[in-house]
Amino acid sequence: MILWIIAAVLAAIILVFTYGPLRRSLVTPHLYALFKRILPAMSDTERDALEAGTTWWDADLFSGRPDWNKFLQIRRPALSVEEQSFMDNEVRQLCEMVDDWEATQVWQGLPAAAWQFARDKGFLGMIIPKMYGGKAFSAYMHSQVVMQLSTRCSALAVQVMVPNSLGPAELLLHYGTDQQKDYYLPRLAKGEEIPCFALTSPYAGSDAAAIPDTGVVCMGRHEGREVLGLRVSWNKRYITLGPIATLLGLAFRVVDPDGLLPVGSTPGITCALIPANHPGVVIGRRHWPLNAVFQNGPTSGKDVFIPMDWIIGGPQKIGKGWRMLMECLAAGRSISLPSASVGTAKLAVRGTSAYCAIRRQFNTAIGKFEGVQEALARMGGNLYMMDAARRLSALAVDLGEKPAVISAIAKYHVTERGRAVVNDGMDILGGKGICMGPSNFLARAYQQIPIAITVEGANILTRCLIIFGQGAIRAHPYVLKEMRSTTESDQRKGLLDFDAAFFGHMRFTCANALRAVWYSLTGGLTASAPDKAPGEMARYYRAVSRLSTCFALMTDMSMFILGGDLKRRERISSRLGDALSMMYLISATLKRYEDEGRQEADAPYVHWSIQDALQKAQLALDGVLQNFPNRFAAAFTRLLVFPFGLPYEAPSDKLGAQVAQAMQTHGDARERLLAGSFLADDLRDPVACGELAFGLLAMVEGIEHRLKPAVKSGKLQPIPQSLPEMERWITDAAAQGVMTPEERRAMSDFARYTDLSVHVDDFPPDLNAAADADQRRRMSAPASPVITPA
Ligand SMILES: Cc1cc2nc3c(=O)[nH]c(=O)nc-3n(C[C@H](O)[C@H](O)[C@H](O)COP(=O)(O)OP(=O)(O)OC[C@H]3O[C@@H](n4cnc5c(N)ncnc54)[C@H](O)[C@@H]3O)c2cc1C
């Protein structure tokens, strides 16, 4: 009897939940009301930020079933003939015009000739269409340029990057009136205008939507006429290019107390373009960001009257500024900082790997020591993956996406890995990395790494709020639909939409739970991989598919149990974001490997970086389960996703040694790792010297090996390391007829380049302060080599 009752109750429940009309009249209205009540309140700016941009591969990773065949059909990034020529000529020439040490130490800015060259050759108009005189380069090309400039001089990269990033040109292109575009875009493309964009205020940094700067709608005089406009007051700081800008992009809040416009009294954040020489604009002083010498400074203005048509997009765009900024940021964030960080990492890896091969201690190249190899492998593995993420994220923009979540992943993880690469490089270089001077190729990068971490969304905030927070709403197949249904003005439609979304969500969660169990039981071997996955890589596709299912399930568990509280549980959401990010980085790495034709010699980088990322992804999910406030839910979910413990192992020592070895081996694989980085043809450049010595190493080692018996027998002196002793030794060896002239030259050149490479600078007791000041005085007006404020 009891069984019959239970069966009847169950049947009734199943009927209510599966028969739509019954469910919608008995269950959905209550759930709908509950959902509306518990949904956290969201401001307009939060909504704009969440809804900005598009979703792409991130949506697949959120789905629990990424479609690998579709993913691998995405075209590979490539440059056009015109773009390649620009890289080979203009970009190279510009790099040759700049010396990072001089810029940062002597001039405190870019050499005027280099900056003028950049302006004249169109570097500031890379994103501007040809019809306005711009270069109309692809996002990938833009990324290649910034990356290469970053391997030479950070100030150069930043000053070129910013006009092509979130700022006047980008905003005009998307939202400007025809008149604004026709006037400003040609001037920006030719470098006649230097733009900057001022959003950040002293009391509104990360929370930029809280800017207090205002523009009051009022009548005022402009060019001798009484016109409708805005009285704007602002106080901004950290504005890149601000001190030399001729065109100030400005974000402020519009208020209309007298009701002069039909937009309400507080329409909100608005963007305008103000000529820097407009009366009342205060500009020109500089900040000093960690000895980086790109121009950066504060700007302010008090009751500065501007006409309405200086608003980007005209009066109808009043109050739309935040949405405009968020949309442009979604695309720009994919390019600037990831590219700059990869450039810095390539510089670090090129210099450090060569140094490891040629620098000897205990009679052994330091790159042969296991401890050094461990750090070197991290550098190589991280760089391969960073570059893969940079390429894929830029490609997304070229495919028309404004990838809000992916750009945040790229920004956070590529800059963080850039920091790790530089830190490892510094550890390996020892004193050579510490003592400043023109012979030190890494110290400035080390010093300036925190800048990339901080700008365009400080990293802690990006990890905690954006990657998962935005992803969970935008990229999740159902959450945004559920949320939108609660704001639907038509109650009936809202209920129907909610019913479809909510119960679709339920089915989705159950399917992921079942799939997670199946994958756990089969060790992930049944998870999906692309039809044409190469054997040794297939397991990584499967691993990401499995992780994607676990991640989707844990996302839903977190949202169902924590609800709106998840927004404040940053340690939970940031770990979920880490897992999502690792899946994206692994996808990018697999695609790069495919795009480059499955180069066997690159396989160690691919294996190392993916195994490292898989390990990090599972640790992130494990961290969620360990710290999840509802212990029962955590234990139950663990049973579904990791019933037999964590499945992935960290890269082995053997694999790490293979990566380190590949980095210290001349050839195509190393060149692919460092592709697109600048290498000077100049013996004053420590990286160039290292490369030259490294290029001779194989021959030198061959000679040393051949002469070993002669040294052992005492016929020849032991081969020395220092340059003067080496010269003597070579003469002695030559006299004994044991080396050909070519070998003599190789030994001698090797010793000379190595000597330059291990050289560390020293200075007079005042560290050249007096001489530098004198040089600056002599080189100042009228033909100043440094950029002077406009
Ligand atoms: C060199 C440089 C160049 C810049 N260029 C420009 C420019 O051209 N134009 C412009 O408008 N701005 C620019 N900025 C400003 C930059 O975007 C801000 O510095 C950045 O947004 C962070 O703001 P903040 O420095 O005031 O830090 P804060 O906002 O004070 O943040 C401090 C810390 O708190 C963390 N944090 C804040 N909120 C949260 C949260 N909810 N959860 C977790 N952690 C959180 C942050 O991650 C950070 O670690 C520049 C800054 C620098 C340093």
PDBQT file of the ligand as one rigid body, heavy atoms in Angstrom, charges set to zero:
ROOT
HETATM    1  C1  LIG A 801      50.303  53.470 -15.771  1.00  0.00    +0.000 C 
HETATM    2  C2  LIG A 801      48.830  53.599 -15.770  1.00  0.00    +0.000 A 
HETATM    3  C3  LIG A 801      48.165  53.974 -16.932  1.00  0.00    +0.000 A 
HETATM    4  C4  LIG A 801      46.796  54.163 -16.928  1.00  0.00    +0.000 A 
HETATM    5  N1  LIG A 801      46.173  54.677 -18.044  1.00  0.00    +0.000 NA
HETATM    6  C5  LIG A 801      44.881  55.086 -17.933  1.00  0.00    +0.000 A 
HETATM    7  C6  LIG A 801      44.247  55.815 -18.989  1.00  0.00    +0.000 A 
HETATM    8  O1  LIG A 801      44.852  56.077 -20.039  1.00  0.00    +0.000 OA
HETATM    9  N2  LIG A 801      42.980  56.235 -18.807  1.00  0.00    +0.000 N 
HETATM   10  C7  LIG A 801      42.284  55.976 -17.671  1.00  0.00    +0.000 A 
HETATM   11  O2  LIG A 801      41.150  56.402 -17.556  1.00  0.00    +0.000 OA
HETATM   12  N3  LIG A 801      42.839  55.258 -16.655  1.00  0.00    +0.000 NA
HETATM   13  C8  LIG A 801      44.107  54.825 -16.762  1.00  0.00    +0.000 A 
HETATM   14  N4  LIG A 801      44.692  54.118 -15.726  1.00  0.00    +0.000 N 
HETATM   15  C9  LIG A 801      43.895  53.765 -14.565  1.00  0.00    +0.000 C 
HETATM   16  C10 LIG A 801      43.727  52.256 -14.379  1.00  0.00    +0.000 C 
HETATM   17  O3  LIG A 801      42.773  51.762 -15.243  1.00  0.00    +0.000 OA
HETATM   18  C11 LIG A 801      43.368  52.072 -12.904  1.00  0.00    +0.000 C 
HETATM   19  O4  LIG A 801      44.577  52.219 -12.206  1.00  0.00    +0.000 OA
HETATM   20  C12 LIG A 801      42.766  50.753 -12.598  1.00  0.00    +0.000 C 
HETATM   21  O5  LIG A 801      41.472  50.727 -13.096  1.00  0.00    +0.000 OA
HETATM   22  C13 LIG A 801      42.717  50.451 -11.107  1.00  0.00    +0.000 C 
HETATM   23  O6  LIG A 801      42.274  51.537 -10.337  1.00  0.00    +0.000 OA
HETATM   24  P1  LIG A 801      43.134  52.010  -9.076  1.00  0.00    +0.000 P 
HETATM   25  O7  LIG A 801      44.540  52.076  -9.486  1.00  0.00    +0.000 OA
HETATM   26  O8  LIG A 801      42.514  53.226  -8.541  1.00  0.00    +0.000 OA
HETATM   27  O9  LIG A 801      43.014  50.828  -8.033  1.00  0.00    +0.000 OA
HETATM   28  P2  LIG A 801      41.773  50.512  -6.978  1.00  0.00    +0.000 P 
HETATM   29  O10 LIG A 801      40.518  50.656  -7.719  1.00  0.00    +0.000 OA
HETATM   30  O11 LIG A 801      42.010  51.400  -5.815  1.00  0.00    +0.000 OA
HETATM   31  O12 LIG A 801      42.036  49.041  -6.659  1.00  0.00    +0.000 OA
HETATM   32  C14 LIG A 801      42.946  48.613  -5.648  1.00  0.00    +0.000 C 
HETATM   33  C15 LIG A 801      42.918  47.085  -5.565  1.00  0.00    +0.000 C 
HETATM   34  O13 LIG A 801      41.625  46.630  -5.221  1.00  0.00    +0.000 OA
HETATM   35  C16 LIG A 801      41.231  45.598  -6.113  1.00  0.00    +0.000 C 
HETATM   36  N5  LIG A 801      39.766  45.650  -6.237  1.00  0.00    +0.000 N 
HETATM   37  C17 LIG A 801      38.979  46.730  -6.450  1.00  0.00    +0.000 A 
HETATM   38  N6  LIG A 801      37.701  46.366  -6.472  1.00  0.00    +0.000 NA
HETATM   39  C18 LIG A 801      37.653  45.031  -6.280  1.00  0.00    +0.000 A 
HETATM   40  C19 LIG A 801      36.623  44.053  -6.205  1.00  0.00    +0.000 A 
HETATM   41  N7  LIG A 801      35.355  44.366  -6.320  1.00  0.00    +0.000 N 
HETATM   42  N8  LIG A 801      36.966  42.776  -5.991  1.00  0.00    +0.000 NA
HETATM   43  C20 LIG A 801      38.263  42.421  -5.863  1.00  0.00    +0.000 A 
HETATM   44  N9  LIG A 801      39.280  43.297  -5.918  1.00  0.00    +0.000 NA
HETATM   45  C21 LIG A 801      38.982  44.574  -6.135  1.00  0.00    +0.000 A 
HETATM   46  C22 LIG A 801      41.930  45.913  -7.408  1.00  0.00    +0.000 C 
HETATM   47  O14 LIG A 801      42.083  44.739  -8.188  1.00  0.00    +0.000 OA
HETATM   48  C23 LIG A 801      43.256  46.438  -6.900  1.00  0.00    +0.000 C 
HETATM   49  O15 LIG A 801      44.118  45.356  -6.663  1.00  0.00    +0.000 OA
HETATM   50  C24 LIG A 801      46.067  53.900 -15.744  1.00  0.00    +0.000 A 
HETATM   51  C25 LIG A 801      46.722  53.466 -14.597  1.00  0.00    +0.000 A 
HETATM   52  C26 LIG A 801      48.085  53.330 -14.593  1.00  0.00    +0.000 A 
HETATM   53  C27 LIG A 801      48.759  52.914 -13.329  1.00  0.00    +0.000 C 
ENDROOT
TORSDOF 0
